[in-house]
Each structure stands twice: as C-alpha cells, then as structure tokens.
C-alpha cells in the first residue's frame, strides 16, 4: 500500500528558495526552483495543492547549487 503524502512535506517555490539560500549562503530565486524540478539533473518531487506547485522538502534540502559562471571577454 502506498504511503499517503502529507501536505507538510511540501513547500512553495518561495520557501524552497529561502531554504537553499540559507544552505548555500547566497540568494536563490524562486523561479530557479521550478527550473531545477523540470530538469533531469535534480530529482525533486512535485505536487499540485489547490492552485500551487509544491516541492518536496527533503528533495530541496538534498540539492546543491553551483556558483554562476561569469564569462570574461
């Protein structure tokens, strides 16, 4: 039997960005969370609750985000 998902296991993109920003020590934008979830590089479980896309708290906590590369011209 499948375990029922708890709403409290999921966070919004804004809360997920704040969690990653505290972990990484630099700002993370909420729209980057949805890009990470859509990519195959990170496995982030998603769910729709009412009209919001939610992201699994443990998957966000397990993610790491590298530094943005700056091109020198």
N, CA, C and O atoms as a Tripos MOL2 file, in Angstrom:
@<TRIPOS>MOLECULE
protein
  292   291    73     0     0
PROTEIN
NO_CHARGES

@<TRIPOS>ATOM
      1 N           0.8320   -1.1740    0.0000 N.3       1 UNK1
      2 CA          0.0000    0.0000    0.0000 C.3       1 UNK1
      3 C           0.8810    1.2430    0.0000 C.2       1 UNK1
      4 O           1.8630    1.3170    0.7380 O.2       1 UNK1
      5 N           0.5260    2.2110   -0.8260 N.am      2 UNK2
      6 CA          1.3040    3.4210   -0.9700 C.3       2 UNK2
      7 C           1.0630    4.3640    0.2090 C.2       2 UNK2
      8 O          -0.0690    4.5380    0.6600 O.2       2 UNK2
      9 N           2.1490    4.9710    0.7000 N.am      3 UNK3
     10 CA          2.0310    5.9180    1.8050 C.3       3 UNK3
     11 C           1.4040    7.2090    1.2910 C.2       3 UNK3
     12 O           1.7910    7.7180    0.2390 O.2       3 UNK3
     13 N           0.4450    7.7310    2.0260 N.am      4 UNK4
     14 CA         -0.2130    8.9640    1.6350 C.3       4 UNK4
     15 C           0.7370   10.1380    1.8910 C.2       4 UNK4
     16 O           1.3310   10.2540    2.9640 O.2       4 UNK4
     17 N           0.8640   10.9940    0.8930 N.am      5 UNK5
     18 CA          1.7380   12.1590    1.0110 C.3       5 UNK5
     19 C           1.1080   13.1870    1.9500 C.2       5 UNK5
     20 O          -0.0980   13.4280    1.9080 O.2       5 UNK5
     21 N           1.9300   13.7760    2.7830 N.am      6 UNK6
     22 CA          1.4640   14.7970    3.7180 C.3       6 UNK6
     23 C           1.7340   16.1760    3.1120 C.2       6 UNK6
     24 O           2.8020   16.4030    2.5420 O.2       6 UNK6
     25 N           0.8020   17.0690    3.2290 N.am      7 UNK7
     26 CA          0.9510   18.4240    2.7000 C.3       7 UNK7
     27 C           2.1290   19.1190    3.3660 C.2       7 UNK7
     28 O           2.7860   19.9480    2.7370 O.2       7 UNK7
     29 N           2.4070   18.8030    4.6090 N.am      8 UNK8
     30 CA          3.5030   19.4480    5.3350 C.3       8 UNK8
     31 C           4.8770   19.0130    4.8430 C.2       8 UNK8
     32 O           5.8780   19.6270    5.2100 O.2       8 UNK8
     33 N           4.9490   17.9640    4.0200 N.am      9 UNK9
     34 CA          6.2210   17.5390    3.4370 C.3       9 UNK9
     35 C           6.6100   18.4000    2.2480 C.2       9 UNK9
     36 O           7.7270   18.2830    1.7440 O.2       9 UNK9
     37 N           5.7200   19.2530    1.7950 N.am     10 UNK10
     38 CA          5.9440   20.0650    0.5980 C.3      10 UNK10
     39 C           6.0110   21.5430    0.9500 C.2      10 UNK10
     40 O           5.3760   22.0020    1.9000 O.2      10 UNK10
     41 N           6.8010   22.2890    0.1580 N.am     11 UNK11
     42 CA          6.9390   23.7370    0.3500 C.3      11 UNK11
     43 C           6.7330   24.4360   -0.9910 C.2      11 UNK11
     44 O           6.8570   23.8190   -2.0490 O.2      11 UNK11
     45 N           6.4200   25.7220   -0.9330 N.am     12 UNK12
     46 CA          6.2770   26.5110   -2.1490 C.3      12 UNK12
     47 C           7.6610   26.8260   -2.7130 C.2      12 UNK12
     48 O           8.6730   26.6000   -2.0480 O.2      12 UNK12
     49 N           7.7020   27.3440   -3.9270 N.am     13 UNK13
     50 CA          8.9810   27.7080   -4.5560 C.3      13 UNK13
     51 C           9.6760   28.8060   -3.7560 C.2      13 UNK13
     52 O          10.9020   28.8120   -3.6480 O.2      13 UNK13
     53 N           8.9130   29.7230   -3.2000 N.am     14 UNK14
     54 CA          9.4950   30.8060   -2.4050 C.3      14 UNK14
     55 C          10.1710   30.2570   -1.1520 C.2      14 UNK14
     56 O          11.2930   30.6470   -0.8300 O.2      14 UNK14
     57 N           9.4940   29.3580   -0.4470 N.am     15 UNK15
     58 CA         10.0790   28.7540    0.7590 C.3      15 UNK15
     59 C          11.2710   27.8740    0.4180 C.2      15 UNK15
     60 O          12.2560   27.8410    1.1570 O.2      15 UNK15
     61 N          11.1850   27.1580   -0.7030 N.am     16 UNK16
     62 CA         12.3010   26.3070   -1.1310 C.3      16 UNK16
     63 C          13.5160   27.1600   -1.4700 C.2      16 UNK16
     64 O          14.6440   26.7800   -1.1580 O.2      16 UNK16
     65 N          13.3000   28.3060   -2.1040 N.am     17 UNK17
     66 CA         14.4050   29.2120   -2.4330 C.3      17 UNK17
     67 C          15.0510   29.7520   -1.1630 C.2      17 UNK17
     68 O          16.2720   29.8880   -1.0970 O.2      17 UNK17
     69 N          14.2460   30.0580   -0.1660 N.am     18 UNK18
     70 CA         14.7940   30.5310    1.1060 C.3      18 UNK18
     71 C          15.6170   29.4410    1.7870 C.2      18 UNK18
     72 O          16.6730   29.7200    2.3530 O.2      18 UNK18
     73 N          15.1300   28.1920    1.7320 N.am     19 UNK19
     74 CA         15.8690   27.0820    2.3310 C.3      19 UNK19
     75 C          17.2350   26.9230    1.6690 C.2      19 UNK19
     76 O          18.2490   26.7750    2.3520 O.2      19 UNK19
     77 N          17.2580   26.9540    0.3320 N.am     20 UNK20
     78 CA         18.5230   26.8090   -0.3870 C.3      20 UNK20
     79 C          19.4360   28.0110   -0.1700 C.2      20 UNK20
     80 O          20.6540   27.8560   -0.0850 O.2      20 UNK20
     81 N          18.8610   29.2020   -0.0800 N.am     21 UNK21
     82 CA         19.6690   30.3990    0.1450 C.3      21 UNK21
     83 C          20.3730   30.3290    1.4980 C.2      21 UNK21
     84 O          21.5370   30.7140    1.6120 O.2      21 UNK21
     85 N          19.6810   29.8470    2.5140 N.am     22 UNK22
     86 CA         20.3160   29.6930    3.8320 C.3      22 UNK22
     87 C          21.4110   28.6340    3.7840 C.2      22 UNK22
     88 O          22.4670   28.7960    4.3960 O.2      22 UNK22
     89 N          21.1600   27.5670    3.0650 N.am     23 UNK23
     90 CA         22.1320   26.4780    2.9730 C.3      23 UNK23
     91 C          23.3720   26.9000    2.1820 C.2      23 UNK23
     92 O          24.4970   26.5920    2.5770 O.2      23 UNK23
     93 N          23.1640   27.6110    1.0550 N.am     24 UNK24
     94 CA         24.2660   27.9570    0.1650 C.3      24 UNK24
     95 C          24.9420   29.2770    0.5270 C.2      24 UNK24
     96 O          26.0610   29.5370    0.0850 O.2      24 UNK24
     97 N          24.2770   30.1130    1.3260 N.am     25 UNK25
     98 CA         24.8780   31.3680    1.7440 C.3      25 UNK25
     99 C          24.8140   32.4590    0.6870 C.2      25 UNK25
    100 O          25.5930   33.4100    0.7430 O.2      25 UNK25
    101 N          23.9100   32.3470   -0.2700 N.am     26 UNK26
    102 CA         23.7270   33.3640   -1.2940 C.3      26 UNK26
    103 C          22.2940   33.3100   -1.7980 C.2      26 UNK26
    104 O          21.6040   32.3130   -1.5870 O.2      26 UNK26
    105 N          21.8390   34.3580   -2.4550 N.am     27 UNK27
    106 CA         20.4270   34.3870   -2.8730 C.3      27 UNK27
    107 C          20.1150   33.3730   -3.9690 C.2      27 UNK27
    108 O          20.9120   33.1700   -4.8850 O.2      27 UNK27
    109 N          18.9660   32.7470   -3.8680 N.am     28 UNK28
    110 CA         18.4410   31.8190   -4.8740 C.3      28 UNK28
    111 C          17.0460   32.3300   -5.2320 C.2      28 UNK28
    112 O          16.2370   32.6070   -4.3460 O.2      28 UNK28
    113 N          16.7680   32.4540   -6.5210 N.am     29 UNK29
    114 CA         15.4690   32.9580   -6.9550 C.3      29 UNK29
    115 C          14.4340   31.8370   -6.9700 C.2      29 UNK29
    116 O          14.7690   30.6980   -7.2950 O.2      29 UNK29
    117 N          13.1890   32.1370   -6.6270 N.am     30 UNK30
    118 CA         12.1390   31.1050   -6.6320 C.3      30 UNK30
    119 C          11.8930   30.4780   -8.0010 C.2      30 UNK30
    120 O          11.5330   29.3030   -8.0780 O.2      30 UNK30
    121 N          12.0810   31.2370   -9.0870 N.am     31 UNK31
    122 CA         11.8600   30.6480  -10.4060 C.3      31 UNK31
    123 C          12.9230   29.6050  -10.7450 C.2      31 UNK31
    124 O          12.6860   28.7340  -11.5820 O.2      31 UNK31
    125 N          14.0890   29.6820  -10.1060 N.am     32 UNK32
    126 CA         15.1240   28.6790  -10.3260 C.3      32 UNK32
    127 C          14.7070   27.3180   -9.7590 C.2      32 UNK32
    128 O          15.1300   26.2820  -10.2710 O.2      32 UNK32
    129 N          13.8990   27.3130   -8.7290 N.am     33 UNK33
    130 CA         13.4150   26.0630   -8.1350 C.3      33 UNK33
    131 C          12.5890   25.2880   -9.1540 C.2      33 UNK33
    132 O          12.7520   24.0760   -9.2930 O.2      33 UNK33
    133 N          11.7060   25.9800   -9.8670 N.am     34 UNK34
    134 CA         10.8910   25.2920  -10.8730 C.3      34 UNK34
    135 C          11.7510   24.7930  -12.0270 C.2      34 UNK34
    136 O          11.4610   23.7410  -12.5970 O.2      34 UNK34
    137 N          12.8000   25.5230  -12.3810 N.am     35 UNK35
    138 CA         13.7190   25.0630  -13.4290 C.3      35 UNK35
    139 C          14.4720   23.8190  -12.9790 C.2      35 UNK35
    140 O          14.6820   22.8970  -13.7680 O.2      35 UNK35
    141 N          14.8780   23.7890  -11.7120 N.am     36 UNK36
    142 CA         15.5720   22.6150  -11.1870 C.3      36 UNK36
    143 C          14.6600   21.3970  -11.1990 C.2      36 UNK36
    144 O          15.0950   20.2960  -11.5350 O.2      36 UNK36
    145 N          13.4010   21.5900  -10.8360 N.am     37 UNK37
    146 CA         12.4530   20.4800  -10.7960 C.3      37 UNK37
    147 C          12.1630   19.9540  -12.1980 C.2      37 UNK37
    148 O          11.9340   18.7580  -12.3750 O.2      37 UNK37
    149 N          12.1720   20.8290  -13.1860 N.am     38 UNK38
    150 CA         11.8910   20.4140  -14.5590 C.3      38 UNK38
    151 C          13.0830   19.7130  -15.2000 C.2      38 UNK38
    152 O          12.9070   18.8920  -16.1000 O.2      38 UNK38
    153 N          14.2890   20.0270  -14.7480 N.am     39 UNK39
    154 CA         15.4770   19.4110  -15.3390 C.3      39 UNK39
    155 C          15.6520   17.9930  -14.8150 C.2      39 UNK39
    156 O          15.0870   17.6260  -13.7850 O.2      39 UNK39
    157 N          16.4250   17.2160  -15.5200 N.am     40 UNK40
    158 CA         16.6930   15.8410  -15.0890 C.3      40 UNK40
    159 C          17.9200   15.7640  -14.1890 C.2      40 UNK40
    160 O          18.2450   14.6950  -13.6730 O.2      40 UNK40
    161 N          18.5990   16.8810  -14.0010 N.am     41 UNK41
    162 CA         19.8060   16.9030  -13.1810 C.3      41 UNK41
    163 C          19.4870   16.6900  -11.7030 C.2      41 UNK41
    164 O          20.2200   15.9980  -10.9970 O.2      41 UNK41
    165 N          18.3930   17.2850  -11.2430 N.am     42 UNK42
    166 CA         17.9580   17.1500   -9.8580 C.3      42 UNK42
    167 C          16.6340   16.4050   -9.8290 C.2      42 UNK42
    168 O          15.7480   16.6760  -10.6390 O.2      42 UNK42
    169 N          16.4970   15.4750   -8.9090 N.am     43 UNK43
    170 CA         15.2290   14.7730   -8.7430 C.3      43 UNK43
    171 C          14.4690   15.4420   -7.6090 C.2      43 UNK43
    172 O          14.8040   15.2790   -6.4360 O.2      43 UNK43
    173 N          13.4500   16.1930   -7.9750 N.am     44 UNK44
    174 CA         12.6290   16.8980   -6.9960 C.3      44 UNK44
    175 C          11.1860   16.4960   -7.2380 C.2      44 UNK44
    176 O          10.6270   16.7310   -8.3090 O.2      44 UNK44
    177 N          10.5970   15.8860   -6.2230 N.am     45 UNK45
    178 CA          9.1870   15.5060   -6.3330 C.3      45 UNK45
    179 C           8.3190   16.7520   -6.2550 C.2      45 UNK45
    180 O           8.5570   17.6430   -5.4390 O.2      45 UNK45
    181 N           7.3160   16.7990   -7.1090 N.am     46 UNK46
    182 CA          6.4030   17.9330   -7.1210 C.3      46 UNK46
    183 C           4.9730   17.4400   -6.9400 C.2      46 UNK46
    184 O           4.6520   16.2840   -7.2140 O.2      46 UNK46
    185 N           4.1370   18.3370   -6.4790 N.am     47 UNK47
    186 CA          2.7100   18.0300   -6.3220 C.3      47 UNK47
    187 C           1.9420   19.3280   -6.4590 C.2      47 UNK47
    188 O           2.4450   20.4080   -6.1460 O.2      47 UNK47
    189 N           0.7300   19.2020   -6.9280 N.am     48 UNK48
    190 CA         -0.1490   20.3680   -7.0170 C.3      48 UNK48
    191 C          -1.1500   20.3270   -5.8770 C.2      48 UNK48
    192 O          -1.9120   19.3700   -5.7400 O.2      48 UNK48
    193 N          -1.1420   21.3690   -5.0620 N.am     49 UNK49
    194 CA         -2.1150   21.5240   -3.9970 C.3      49 UNK49
    195 C          -2.8860   22.8000   -4.2820 C.2      49 UNK49
    196 O          -2.3270   23.8970   -4.3090 O.2      49 UNK49
    197 N          -4.1770   22.6290   -4.4920 N.am     50 UNK50
    198 CA         -5.0540   23.7250   -4.9040 C.3      50 UNK50
    199 C          -4.5160   24.3200   -6.2070 C.2      50 UNK50
    200 O          -4.5300   23.6380   -7.2310 O.2      50 UNK50
    201 N          -4.0530   25.5470   -6.2000 N.am     51 UNK51
    202 CA         -3.5650   26.1650   -7.4310 C.3      51 UNK51
    203 C          -2.0540   26.3980   -7.4050 C.2      51 UNK51
    204 O          -1.5340   27.1530   -8.2260 O.2      51 UNK51
    205 N          -1.3530   25.7660   -6.4810 N.am     52 UNK52
    206 CA          0.0910   25.9960   -6.3380 C.3      52 UNK52
    207 C           0.9010   24.7370   -6.6330 C.2      52 UNK52
    208 O           0.4990   23.6210   -6.3060 O.2      52 UNK52
    209 N           2.0480   24.9520   -7.2560 N.am     53 UNK53
    210 CA          3.0120   23.8780   -7.4610 C.3      53 UNK53
    211 C           3.8770   23.8160   -6.2010 C.2      53 UNK53
    212 O           4.4330   24.8280   -5.7760 O.2      53 UNK53
    213 N           3.9870   22.6360   -5.6100 N.am     54 UNK54
    214 CA          4.7350   22.4710   -4.3730 C.3      54 UNK54
    215 C           5.9020   21.5090   -4.6240 C.2      54 UNK54
    216 O           5.8420   20.6600   -5.5130 O.2      54 UNK54
    217 N           6.9590   21.6570   -3.8280 N.am     55 UNK55
    218 CA          8.1870   20.8860   -3.9810 C.3      55 UNK55
    219 C           8.4980   20.1700   -2.6820 C.2      55 UNK55
    220 O           8.3210   20.7290   -1.6000 O.2      55 UNK55
    221 N           8.9620   18.9270   -2.7880 N.am     56 UNK56
    222 CA          9.1910   18.1100   -1.6010 C.3      56 UNK56
    223 C          10.3560   18.6660   -0.7910 C.2      56 UNK56
    224 O          11.4310   18.9270   -1.3310 O.2      56 UNK56
    225 N          10.1360   18.8430    0.4950 N.am     57 UNK57
    226 CA         11.1020   19.4700    1.3970 C.3      57 UNK57
    227 C          12.4370   18.7130    1.4490 C.2      57 UNK57
    228 O          13.4970   19.3370    1.4090 O.2      57 UNK57
    229 N          12.3970   17.3940    1.5360 N.am     58 UNK58
    230 CA         13.6350   16.6050    1.6310 C.3      58 UNK58
    231 C          14.4400   16.6760    0.3410 C.2      58 UNK58
    232 O          15.6700   16.6980    0.3810 O.2      58 UNK58
    233 N          13.7610   16.7120   -0.8050 N.am     59 UNK59
    234 CA         14.4700   16.8100   -2.0850 C.3      59 UNK59
    235 C          15.1630   18.1600   -2.2260 C.2      59 UNK59
    236 O          16.2750   18.2390   -2.7490 O.2      59 UNK59
    237 N          14.5170   19.2070   -1.7670 N.am     60 UNK60
    238 CA         15.1270   20.5410   -1.8040 C.3      60 UNK60
    239 C          16.3290   20.5890   -0.8680 C.2      60 UNK60
    240 O          17.3640   21.1560   -1.2180 O.2      60 UNK60
    241 N          16.2040   20.0060    0.3050 N.am     61 UNK61
    242 CA         17.3090   20.0140    1.2740 C.3      61 UNK61
    243 C          18.5140   19.2360    0.7600 C.2      61 UNK61
    244 O          19.6470   19.5410    1.1300 O.2      61 UNK61
    245 N          18.2860   18.2380   -0.0850 N.am     62 UNK62
    246 CA         19.3750   17.4170   -0.6090 C.3      62 UNK62
    247 C          20.0810   18.0640   -1.8010 C.2      62 UNK62
    248 O          21.1580   17.6120   -2.1910 O.2      62 UNK62
    249 N          19.5000   19.1070   -2.3820 N.am     63 UNK63
    250 CA         20.0690   19.7580   -3.5670 C.3      63 UNK63
    251 C          21.2350   20.6540   -3.2000 C.2      63 UNK63
    252 O          21.2950   21.2130   -2.1040 O.2      63 UNK63
    253 N          22.1620   20.7790   -4.1420 N.am     64 UNK64
    254 CA         23.2140   21.7780   -4.0540 C.3      64 UNK64
    255 C          23.2000   22.5680   -5.3540 C.2      64 UNK64
    256 O          22.8620   22.0380   -6.4130 O.2      64 UNK64
    257 N          23.5660   23.8270   -5.2640 N.am     65 UNK65
    258 CA         23.5530   24.7110   -6.4180 C.3      65 UNK65
    259 C          24.9460   25.2850   -6.5740 C.2      65 UNK65
    260 O          25.4980   25.8600   -5.6360 O.2      65 UNK65
    261 N          25.5170   25.1290   -7.7670 N.am     66 UNK66
    262 CA         26.8560   25.6450   -8.0250 C.3      66 UNK66
    263 C          26.8480   27.1460   -8.2540 C.2      66 UNK66
    264 O          25.7950   27.7540   -8.4490 O.2      66 UNK66
    265 N          28.0390   27.7350   -8.2280 N.am     67 UNK67
    266 CA         28.1750   29.1670   -8.4800 C.3      67 UNK67
    267 C          27.8690   29.4660   -9.9420 C.2      67 UNK67
    268 O          28.1190   28.6380  -10.8180 O.2      67 UNK67
    269 N          27.3350   30.6390  -10.1980 N.am     68 UNK68
    270 CA         27.0640   31.0880  -11.5490 C.3      68 UNK68
    271 C          28.3950   31.4170  -12.2170 C.2      68 UNK68
    272 O          29.2410   32.1030  -11.6430 O.2      68 UNK68
    273 N          28.5640   30.9210  -13.4310 N.am     69 UNK69
    274 CA         29.8110   31.1790  -14.1530 C.3      69 UNK69
    275 C          29.7460   32.5420  -14.8270 C.2      69 UNK69
    276 O          28.7300   32.8970  -15.4240 O.2      69 UNK69
    277 N          30.8230   33.2990  -14.7320 N.am     70 UNK70
    278 CA         30.9030   34.6030  -15.3590 C.3      70 UNK70
    279 C          31.8970   34.5030  -16.4970 C.2      70 UNK70
    280 O          33.0340   34.0750  -16.3010 O.2      70 UNK70
    281 N          31.4650   34.9000  -17.6960 N.am     71 UNK71
    282 CA         32.3630   34.8600  -18.8410 C.3      71 UNK71
    283 C          33.1980   36.1200  -18.8790 C.2      71 UNK71
    284 O          32.6830   37.2290  -18.7400 O.2      71 UNK71
    285 N          34.4690   35.9430  -19.0660 N.am     72 UNK72
    286 CA         35.3810   37.0730  -19.2240 C.3      72 UNK72
    287 C          35.5460   37.3310  -20.6990 C.2      72 UNK72
    288 O          35.8150   36.4080  -21.4680 O.2      72 UNK72
    289 N          35.3890   38.5820  -21.1070 N.am     73 UNK73
    290 CA         35.5330   38.8760  -22.5420 C.3      73 UNK73
    291 C          36.6990   39.7690  -22.8210 C.2      73 UNK73
    292 O          36.9540   40.1090  -23.9770 O.2      73 UNK73
@<TRIPOS>BOND
     1     1     2 1
     2     2     3 1
     3     3     4 2
     4     3     5 am
     5     5     6 1
     6     6     7 1
     7     7     8 2
     8     7     9 am
     9     9    10 1
    10    10    11 1
    11    11    12 2
    12    11    13 am
    13    13    14 1
    14    14    15 1
    15    15    16 2
    16    15    17 am
    17    17    18 1
    18    18    19 1
    19    19    20 2
    20    19    21 am
    21    21    22 1
    22    22    23 1
    23    23    24 2
    24    23    25 am
    25    25    26 1
    26    26    27 1
    27    27    28 2
    28    27    29 am
    29    29    30 1
    30    30    31 1
    31    31    32 2
    32    31    33 am
    33    33    34 1
    34    34    35 1
    35    35    36 2
    36    35    37 am
    37    37    38 1
    38    38    39 1
    39    39    40 2
    40    39    41 am
    41    41    42 1
    42    42    43 1
    43    43    44 2
    44    43    45 am
    45    45    46 1
    46    46    47 1
    47    47    48 2
    48    47    49 am
    49    49    50 1
    50    50    51 1
    51    51    52 2
    52    51    53 am
    53    53    54 1
    54    54    55 1
    55    55    56 2
    56    55    57 am
    57    57    58 1
    58    58    59 1
    59    59    60 2
    60    59    61 am
    61    61    62 1
    62    62    63 1
    63    63    64 2
    64    63    65 am
    65    65    66 1
    66    66    67 1
    67    67    68 2
    68    67    69 am
    69    69    70 1
    70    70    71 1
    71    71    72 2
    72    71    73 am
    73    73    74 1
    74    74    75 1
    75    75    76 2
    76    75    77 am
    77    77    78 1
    78    78    79 1
    79    79    80 2
    80    79    81 am
    81    81    82 1
    82    82    83 1
    83    83    84 2
    84    83    85 am
    85    85    86 1
    86    86    87 1
    87    87    88 2
    88    87    89 am
    89    89    90 1
    90    90    91 1
    91    91    92 2
    92    91    93 am
    93    93    94 1
    94    94    95 1
    95    95    96 2
    96    95    97 am
    97    97    98 1
    98    98    99 1
    99    99   100 2
   100    99   101 am
   101   101   102 1
   102   102   103 1
   103   103   104 2
   104   103   105 am
   105   105   106 1
   106   106   107 1
   107   107   108 2
   108   107   109 am
   109   109   110 1
   110   110   111 1
   111   111   112 2
   112   111   113 am
   113   113   114 1
   114   114   115 1
   115   115   116 2
   116   115   117 am
   117   117   118 1
   118   118   119 1
   119   119   120 2
   120   119   121 am
   121   121   122 1
   122   122   123 1
   123   123   124 2
   124   123   125 am
   125   125   126 1
   126   126   127 1
   127   127   128 2
   128   127   129 am
   129   129   130 1
   130   130   131 1
   131   131   132 2
   132   131   133 am
   133   133   134 1
   134   134   135 1
   135   135   136 2
   136   135   137 am
   137   137   138 1
   138   138   139 1
   139   139   140 2
   140   139   141 am
   141   141   142 1
   142   142   143 1
   143   143   144 2
   144   143   145 am
   145   145   146 1
   146   146   147 1
   147   147   148 2
   148   147   149 am
   149   149   150 1
   150   150   151 1
   151   151   152 2
   152   151   153 am
   153   153   154 1
   154   154   155 1
   155   155   156 2
   156   155   157 am
   157   157   158 1
   158   158   159 1
   159   159   160 2
   160   159   161 am
   161   161   162 1
   162   162   163 1
   163   163   164 2
   164   163   165 am
   165   165   166 1
   166   166   167 1
   167   167   168 2
   168   167   169 am
   169   169   170 1
   170   170   171 1
   171   171   172 2
   172   171   173 am
   173   173   174 1
   174   174   175 1
   175   175   176 2
   176   175   177 am
   177   177   178 1
   178   178   179 1
   179   179   180 2
   180   179   181 am
   181   181   182 1
   182   182   183 1
   183   183   184 2
   184   183   185 am
   185   185   186 1
   186   186   187 1
   187   187   188 2
   188   187   189 am
   189   189   190 1
   190   190   191 1
   191   191   192 2
   192   191   193 am
   193   193   194 1
   194   194   195 1
   195   195   196 2
   196   195   197 am
   197   197   198 1
   198   198   199 1
   199   199   200 2
   200   199   201 am
   201   201   202 1
   202   202   203 1
   203   203   204 2
   204   203   205 am
   205   205   206 1
   206   206   207 1
   207   207   208 2
   208   207   209 am
   209   209   210 1
   210   210   211 1
   211   211   212 2
   212   211   213 am
   213   213   214 1
   214   214   215 1
   215   215   216 2
   216   215   217 am
   217   217   218 1
   218   218   219 1
   219   219   220 2
   220   219   221 am
   221   221   222 1
   222   222   223 1
   223   223   224 2
   224   223   225 am
   225   225   226 1
   226   226   227 1
   227   227   228 2
   228   227   229 am
   229   229   230 1
   230   230   231 1
   231   231   232 2
   232   231   233 am
   233   233   234 1
   234   234   235 1
   235   235   236 2
   236   235   237 am
   237   237   238 1
   238   238   239 1
   239   239   240 2
   240   239   241 am
   241   241   242 1
   242   242   243 1
   243   243   244 2
   244   243   245 am
   245   245   246 1
   246   246   247 1
   247   247   248 2
   248   247   249 am
   249   249   250 1
   250   250   251 1
   251   251   252 2
   252   251   253 am
   253   253   254 1
   254   254   255 1
   255   255   256 2
   256   255   257 am
   257   257   258 1
   258   258   259 1
   259   259   260 2
   260   259   261 am
   261   261   262 1
   262   262   263 1
   263   263   264 2
   264   263   265 am
   265   265   266 1
   266   266   267 1
   267   267   268 2
   268   267   269 am
   269   269   270 1
   270   270   271 1
   271   271   272 2
   272   271   273 am
   273   273   274 1
   274   274   275 1
   275   275   276 2
   276   275   277 am
   277   277   278 1
   278   278   279 1
   279   279   280 2
   280   279   281 am
   281   281   282 1
   282   282   283 1
   283   283   284 2
   284   283   285 am
   285   285   286 1
   286   286   287 1
   287   287   288 2
   288   287   289 am
   289   289   290 1
   290   290   291 1
   291   291   292 2
@<TRIPOS>SUBSTRUCTURE
     1 UNK1         2 RESIDUE 1 A UNK
     2 UNK2         6 RESIDUE 1 A UNK
     3 UNK3        10 RESIDUE 1 A UNK
     4 UNK4        14 RESIDUE 1 A UNK
     5 UNK5        18 RESIDUE 1 A UNK
     6 UNK6        22 RESIDUE 1 A UNK
     7 UNK7        26 RESIDUE 1 A UNK
     8 UNK8        30 RESIDUE 1 A UNK
     9 UNK9        34 RESIDUE 1 A UNK
    10 UNK10       38 RESIDUE 1 A UNK
    11 UNK11       42 RESIDUE 1 A UNK
    12 UNK12       46 RESIDUE 1 A UNK
    13 UNK13       50 RESIDUE 1 A UNK
    14 UNK14       54 RESIDUE 1 A UNK
    15 UNK15       58 RESIDUE 1 A UNK
    16 UNK16       62 RESIDUE 1 A UNK
    17 UNK17       66 RESIDUE 1 A UNK
    18 UNK18       70 RESIDUE 1 A UNK
    19 UNK19       74 RESIDUE 1 A UNK
    20 UNK20       78 RESIDUE 1 A UNK
    21 UNK21       82 RESIDUE 1 A UNK
    22 UNK22       86 RESIDUE 1 A UNK
    23 UNK23       90 RESIDUE 1 A UNK
    24 UNK24       94 RESIDUE 1 A UNK
    25 UNK25       98 RESIDUE 1 A UNK
    26 UNK26      102 RESIDUE 1 A UNK
    27 UNK27      106 RESIDUE 1 A UNK
    28 UNK28      110 RESIDUE 1 A UNK
    29 UNK29      114 RESIDUE 1 A UNK
    30 UNK30      118 RESIDUE 1 A UNK
    31 UNK31      122 RESIDUE 1 A UNK
    32 UNK32      126 RESIDUE 1 A UNK
    33 UNK33      130 RESIDUE 1 A UNK
    34 UNK34      134 RESIDUE 1 A UNK
    35 UNK35      138 RESIDUE 1 A UNK
    36 UNK36      142 RESIDUE 1 A UNK
    37 UNK37      146 RESIDUE 1 A UNK
    38 UNK38      150 RESIDUE 1 A UNK
    39 UNK39      154 RESIDUE 1 A UNK
    40 UNK40      158 RESIDUE 1 A UNK
    41 UNK41      162 RESIDUE 1 A UNK
    42 UNK42      166 RESIDUE 1 A UNK
    43 UNK43      170 RESIDUE 1 A UNK
    44 UNK44      174 RESIDUE 1 A UNK
    45 UNK45      178 RESIDUE 1 A UNK
    46 UNK46      182 RESIDUE 1 A UNK
    47 UNK47      186 RESIDUE 1 A UNK
    48 UNK48      190 RESIDUE 1 A UNK
    49 UNK49      194 RESIDUE 1 A UNK
    50 UNK50      198 RESIDUE 1 A UNK
    51 UNK51      202 RESIDUE 1 A UNK
    52 UNK52      206 RESIDUE 1 A UNK
    53 UNK53      210 RESIDUE 1 A UNK
    54 UNK54      214 RESIDUE 1 A UNK
    55 UNK55      218 RESIDUE 1 A UNK
    56 UNK56      222 RESIDUE 1 A UNK
    57 UNK57      226 RESIDUE 1 A UNK
    58 UNK58      230 RESIDUE 1 A UNK
    59 UNK59      234 RESIDUE 1 A UNK
    60 UNK60      238 RESIDUE 1 A UNK
    61 UNK61      242 RESIDUE 1 A UNK
    62 UNK62      246 RESIDUE 1 A UNK
    63 UNK63      250 RESIDUE 1 A UNK
    64 UNK64      254 RESIDUE 1 A UNK
    65 UNK65      258 RESIDUE 1 A UNK
    66 UNK66      262 RESIDUE 1 A UNK
    67 UNK67      266 RESIDUE 1 A UNK
    68 UNK68      270 RESIDUE 1 A UNK
    69 UNK69      274 RESIDUE 1 A UNK
    70 UNK70      278 RESIDUE 1 A UNK
    71 UNK71      282 RESIDUE 1 A UNK
    72 UNK72      286 RESIDUE 1 A UNK
    73 UNK73      290 RESIDUE 1 A UNK
